Amino acid sequence: MYIKEVTIDGFKSYAQRVTLSNFDPGFNAITGLNGSGKSNILDSLCFVMGIKNLSAVRAQNLQELVYKQGSAGITKATVSIVFHNDVPANGPSGYEDKEFITVTRQVVIGGRDKYSINGHAAQQGRVADLFQSVQLNVNNPHFLIMQGRVTKIMNMKPHEILSLLEEASGTKLYERKKDSAMKTLTKKQTKLDEIDELMDTELLPSLHKLEKQCEQYHEYSVVGQRNETLKRLCVAYDYMGQKRIIESSEDELANMAAEIQDMDRQHTELEAEAADKASDVAALQTEKELQAEGEVKELKQEVDQLSMQLTKDKTNWENKQEVLQSEQAVLLNLHQQLAELNQEELDAKVVAATAARDDAATALEATEHGVEAAKRELAGAETGDGRDESNKSLQERLADAYNAQTAADAEAKAADFKQKHLSKQAAEQRKALTSKHKEATAMRQQLDQAQARVQKCKQALQGLNYNAG
C-alpha cells in the first residue's frame, strides 16, 4: 500500500485547494525553493495520520494549522490522503476488498476535530489502528528522522533498537493493546472484589434475614388460617345455638296460641250461657211486672239493679276480652321475631291468664247466684212472706247482694291490675326480643364478614398456587 494522492485545503500555507498526485510506490522526494511549503506537505501527512506531538509539526494547537489561524476568512483545514491498496493481503485488516482507501481529517476554528475513512465518520482510535496495522505509527519518536538524528540512531542502545524494530514491525500495537487489556482486567477484578465484599457484608446477611422473615411470615399465615377456622367454627356454633333457641320459642308460642284458643272457646261458651241467663231474667221481669205490687216493685228494682250490675260486669268482661284479643294479636305479630323466651315467664303468664279467666268465671257465677236469689225473692214475694228458699229476709238478701257486688268490684280491680302487669311484662319481652333480634343480626353480619374474608383468602391462595397438602 502506498500514497496515491494528497489533497490539501486551508492547511498552513495552502490557502487554496491543492492536489498532489503521481507519487512513486517506492521513493519520493519533495524539492523547491525556501518558503515554498515543502515541510507543510510532510506536516499534512502527519496531521492525517493523527500525530499527537504538535511540536513536531511546528504548532502549539490545532487552530494554528489553519491558514493564518482563520484571520484570512478561512476557518477550517482539511487534508485527504488516498492510499492504493495494491496488495490486499498486506493491507489494513477489514479493507481487503478495497482498492483505494481515503483517509480525511478536518479541523475547524472553535469547533471539533473530525476523521473519516472512505467518506464515513470514524473515531481517532480506529484511524490509528488502521495505520498501525500496516506499521505506520506517526506517534513513534523514530517515525520521523530529522536532520542530525541519523548519528543518534546509530548510537542507540539494544533495548532502544528493539523498541524501534517493534514499531517498525507493528508488534508494538499489540503490546499496547495487551497493556490496555491488562489494565481493564485489573479494574474489572477490583470491581469484582468490591462486589464480592458487598455480597459478603451486606447482601448475604440481608438475604438470610429475609429468609428468616419469610419463614416467620409462613408460620404467621398458618396460625392466621387456623385462627380464622376457629373463628368460623365459633360463629357457626353460636348461629346454630340461636337457631335452636328460636325453634324452641316458636314451639312454645304455638302451645300458647293453642291455649289461648281454648280460652276463647270457653269464653264464648260463658257468653252464650250469660245470654241465656239474661233472657231468663228478662222473662222473670216481665212476669214480675204483671203480678207484683208494693214489695214486688222493690224486688223489681232490686232485680233491675242486679241486671244493671250484670250488664256492667258483662261490659267489663267484654272490654277485658278486647284487651286480651289485642294482646293476642301482638303475640301473633311477634311470633316470627322471638329469639329467646324463659319457660318460667311463660308459665307465669299462662297461670296469670288462667287466674284471670277463673276470676271472670267466678264473677259470672256470683252474678248467676244473684239472679237465682232474685228469682227466689220474687217467689217469696208472690207467697207474701218476703223470704226465699234459704229462709232469708229481704234486708238480708239485699245485704248479701251488696257484699257480692263489692266482692265482684274487687275482683274486677284485681283482674285489671293483673292485666296491666301482663301488659308491662309483654313490653319488657318486646324489648328483650328486639335486643336479641339485633344481636342475631349482628352475629349474622359477623358471619357474613367472616365468610367474605375466608373467600378472599381462598382466592389469594389460588392466585399464589398454594397447596395445603
Solvent accessible surface area in square Angstrom, and as a share of the most:
residue,aa,sasa,rsa
1,M,57,0.26
2,Y,43,0.16
3,I,35,0.18
4,K,86,0.37
5,E,55,0.25
6,V,0,0.00
7,T,13,0.08
8,I,0,0.00
9,D,50,0.26
10,G,0,0.00
11,F,0,0.00
12,K,31,0.13
13,S,64,0.41
14,Y,31,0.12
15,A,25,0.19
16,Q,138,0.61
17,R,165,0.60
18,V,46,0.27
19,T,69,0.40
20,L,47,0.24
21,S,58,0.38
22,N,144,0.74
23,F,41,0.17
24,D,71,0.37
25,P,87,0.55
26,G,70,0.67
27,F,161,0.67
28,N,74,0.38
29,A,76,0.59
30,I,79,0.40
31,T,121,0.70
32,G,46,0.44
33,L,150,0.75
34,N,153,0.79
35,G,86,0.83
36,S,65,0.42
37,G,11,0.10
38,K,60,0.25
39,S,60,0.39
40,N,20,0.10
41,I,16,0.08
42,L,71,0.35
43,D,8,0.04
44,S,0,0.00
45,L,26,0.13
46,C,1,0.01
47,F,2,0.01
48,V,0,0.00
49,M,20,0.09
50,G,5,0.05
51,I,10,0.05
52,K,148,0.63
53,N,95,0.49
54,L,31,0.16
55,S,75,0.48
56,A,34,0.26
57,V,2,0.01
58,R,145,0.53
59,A,6,0.05
60,Q,150,0.67
61,N,67,0.34
62,L,43,0.21
63,Q,62,0.27
64,E,53,0.24
65,L,1,0.00
66,V,2,0.01
67,Y,42,0.16
68,K,122,0.52
69,Q,107,0.47
70,G,19,0.19
71,S,96,0.62
72,A,54,0.42
73,G,63,0.61
74,I,44,0.22
75,T,73,0.43
76,K,99,0.42
77,A,0,0.00
78,T,27,0.16
79,V,0,0.00
80,S,22,0.14
81,I,0,0.00
82,V,30,0.17
83,F,4,0.02
84,H,36,0.16
85,N,4,0.02
86,D,68,0.35
87,V,65,0.37
88,P,58,0.37
89,A,95,0.73
90,N,111,0.57
91,G,12,0.12
92,P,1,0.01
93,S,84,0.54
94,G,64,0.61
95,Y,26,0.10
96,E,89,0.40
97,D,120,0.62
98,K,87,0.37
99,E,102,0.46
100,F,90,0.37
101,I,0,0.00
102,T,39,0.23
103,V,0,0.00
104,T,27,0.16
105,R,10,0.04
106,Q,34,0.15
107,V,2,0.01
108,V,42,0.24
109,I,61,0.31
110,G,77,0.74
111,G,44,0.43
112,R,181,0.66
113,D,48,0.25
114,K,85,0.36
115,Y,15,0.06
116,S,25,0.16
117,I,4,0.02
118,N,50,0.26
119,G,70,0.67
120,H,132,0.59
121,A,93,0.72
122,A,16,0.13
123,Q,144,0.64
124,Q,77,0.34
125,G,44,0.43
126,R,123,0.45
127,V,2,0.01
128,A,30,0.23
129,D,61,0.32
130,L,8,0.04
131,F,2,0.01
132,Q,23,0.10
133,S,37,0.24
134,V,22,0.13
135,Q,81,0.36
136,L,48,0.24
137,N,15,0.08
138,V,9,0.05
139,N,61,0.31
140,N,17,0.09
141,P,91,0.57
142,H,35,0.16
143,F,63,0.26
144,L,30,0.15
145,I,93,0.47
146,M,90,0.40
147,Q,184,0.82
148,G,72,0.69
149,R,65,0.24
150,V,96,0.55
151,T,92,0.54
152,K,131,0.56
153,I,32,0.16
154,M,147,0.66
155,N,112,0.58
156,M,20,0.09
157,K,126,0.53
158,P,112,0.70
159,H,119,0.53
160,E,68,0.30
161,I,72,0.37
162,L,101,0.50
163,S,39,0.25
164,L,42,0.21
165,L,106,0.53
166,E,45,0.20
167,E,17,0.07
168,A,62,0.48
169,S,64,0.41
170,G,8,0.07
171,T,66,0.39
172,K,56,0.24
173,L,11,0.06
174,Y,138,0.52
175,E,80,0.36
176,R,87,0.32
177,K,95,0.40
178,K,122,0.52
179,D,76,0.40
180,S,63,0.41
181,A,50,0.39
182,M,102,0.45
183,K,136,0.58
184,T,63,0.37
185,L,108,0.54
186,T,85,0.50
187,K,144,0.61
188,K,120,0.51
189,Q,97,0.43
190,T,70,0.41
191,K,114,0.48
192,L,94,0.47
193,D,73,0.38
194,E,89,0.40
195,I,79,0.40
196,D,79,0.41
197,E,110,0.49
198,L,77,0.39
199,M,75,0.34
200,D,90,0.47
201,T,85,0.49
202,E,99,0.45
203,L,87,0.43
204,L,62,0.31
205,P,65,0.41
206,S,54,0.35
207,L,87,0.43
208,H,113,0.50
209,K,128,0.54
210,L,106,0.53
211,E,87,0.39
212,K,127,0.54
213,Q,83,0.37
214,C,86,0.52
215,E,114,0.51
216,Q,98,0.43
217,Y,147,0.56
218,H,100,0.45
219,E,112,0.50
220,Y,155,0.59
221,S,32,0.21
222,V,72,0.41
223,V,99,0.57
224,G,26,0.25
225,Q,69,0.31
226,R,145,0.53
227,N,69,0.35
228,E,39,0.17
229,T,44,0.26
230,L,77,0.38
231,K,91,0.38
232,R,69,0.25
233,L,106,0.53
234,C,80,0.48
235,V,26,0.15
236,A,44,0.34
237,Y,155,0.59
238,D,59,0.30
239,Y,81,0.31
240,M,88,0.39
241,G,18,0.17
242,Q,55,0.24
243,K,89,0.38
244,R,132,0.48
245,I,58,0.30
246,I,38,0.19
247,E,84,0.38
248,S,53,0.34
249,S,2,0.02
250,E,58,0.26
251,D,90,0.47
252,E,36,0.16
253,L,11,0.05
254,A,57,0.44
255,N,92,0.47
256,M,18,0.08
257,A,29,0.23
258,A,52,0.40
259,E,73,0.33
260,I,31,0.15
261,Q,122,0.54
262,D,59,0.30
263,M,26,0.12
264,D,43,0.22
265,R,131,0.48
266,Q,67,0.30
267,H,14,0.06
268,T,82,0.48
269,E,105,0.47
270,L,42,0.21
271,E,60,0.27
272,A,58,0.45
273,E,74,0.33
274,A,10,0.08
275,A,50,0.39
276,D,86,0.45
277,K,52,0.22
278,A,45,0.35
279,S,64,0.42
280,D,64,0.33
281,V,11,0.06
282,A,52,0.40
283,A,62,0.48
284,L,42,0.21
285,Q,36,0.16
286,T,78,0.45
287,E,77,0.34
288,K,2,0.01
289,E,99,0.44
290,L,147,0.73
291,Q,110,0.49
292,A,11,0.09
293,E,141,0.63
294,G,50,0.48
295,E,65,0.29
296,V,12,0.07
297,K,121,0.51
298,E,99,0.44
299,L,2,0.01
300,K,50,0.21
301,Q,112,0.50
302,E,10,0.05
303,V,13,0.08
304,D,52,0.27
305,Q,117,0.52
306,L,38,0.19
307,S,28,0.18
308,M,134,0.60
309,Q,25,0.11
310,L,21,0.10
311,T,83,0.48
312,K,115,0.49
313,D,28,0.15
314,K,77,0.32
315,T,61,0.36
316,N,48,0.25
317,W,53,0.19
318,E,70,0.31
319,N,73,0.37
320,K,50,0.21
321,Q,17,0.08
322,E,109,0.49
323,V,62,0.35
324,L,43,0.21
325,Q,92,0.41
326,S,58,0.37
327,E,36,0.16
328,Q,21,0.09
329,A,48,0.37
330,V,44,0.25
331,L,39,0.19
332,L,115,0.57
333,N,110,0.56
334,L,29,0.14
335,H,53,0.23
336,Q,141,0.63
337,Q,95,0.42
338,L,10,0.05
339,A,3,0.03
340,E,74,0.33
341,L,31,0.15
342,N,76,0.39
343,Q,93,0.41
344,E,133,0.59
345,E,81,0.36
346,L,13,0.06
347,D,70,0.36
348,A,56,0.43
349,K,31,0.13
350,V,46,0.27
351,V,98,0.57
352,A,24,0.18
353,A,19,0.15
354,T,42,0.25
355,A,30,0.23
356,A,31,0.24
357,R,62,0.23
358,D,67,0.35
359,D,37,0.19
360,A,20,0.15
361,A,37,0.29
362,T,66,0.38
363,A,20,0.16
364,L,32,0.16
365,E,94,0.42
366,A,38,0.29
367,T,20,0.12
368,E,30,0.14
369,H,111,0.50
370,G,19,0.18
371,V,12,0.07
372,E,63,0.28
373,A,25,0.20
374,A,7,0.06
375,K,54,0.23
376,R,68,0.25
377,E,5,0.02
378,L,9,0.04
379,A,54,0.42
380,G,5,0.05
381,A,13,0.10
382,E,89,0.40
383,T,110,0.64
384,G,60,0.57
385,D,93,0.48
386,G,5,0.05
387,R,101,0.37
388,D,16,0.08
389,E,150,0.67
390,S,64,0.41
391,N,104,0.53
392,K,78,0.33
393,S,28,0.18
394,L,18,0.09
395,Q,127,0.57
396,E,88,0.39
397,R,10,0.04
398,L,74,0.37
399,A,51,0.40
400,D,64,0.33
401,A,25,0.19
402,Y,149,0.57
403,N,90,0.46
404,A,45,0.35
405,Q,73,0.33
406,T,72,0.42
407,A,52,0.40
408,A,11,0.09
409,D,50,0.26
410,A,57,0.44
411,E,53,0.24
412,A,30,0.24
413,K,149,0.63
414,A,45,0.35
415,A,13,0.10
416,D,62,0.32
417,F,144,0.60
418,K,68,0.29
419,Q,29,0.13
420,K,133,0.56
421,H,89,0.40
422,L,25,0.12
423,S,40,0.26
424,K,127,0.54
425,Q,51,0.23
426,A,9,0.07
427,A,40,0.31
428,E,91,0.41
429,Q,37,0.16
430,R,74,0.27
431,K,149,0.63
432,A,46,0.36
433,L,7,0.03
434,T,69,0.40
435,S,53,0.34
436,K,65,0.27
437,H,91,0.41
438,K,133,0.56
439,E,88,0.40
440,A,11,0.08
441,T,52,0.30
442,A,43,0.34
443,M,51,0.23
444,R,100,0.36
445,Q,101,0.45
446,Q,106,0.47
447,L,28,0.14
448,D,85,0.44
449,Q,103,0.46
450,A,3,0.02
451,Q,94,0.42
452,A,62,0.48
453,R,110,0.40
454,V,17,0.09
455,Q,94,0.42
456,K,148,0.63
457,C,65,0.39
458,K,106,0.45
459,Q,106,0.47
460,A,57,0.44
461,L,50,0.25
462,Q,134,0.59
463,G,63,0.61
464,L,136,0.68
465,N,136,0.70
466,Y,90,0.34
467,N,124,0.63
468,A,91,0.70
469,G,107,1.02
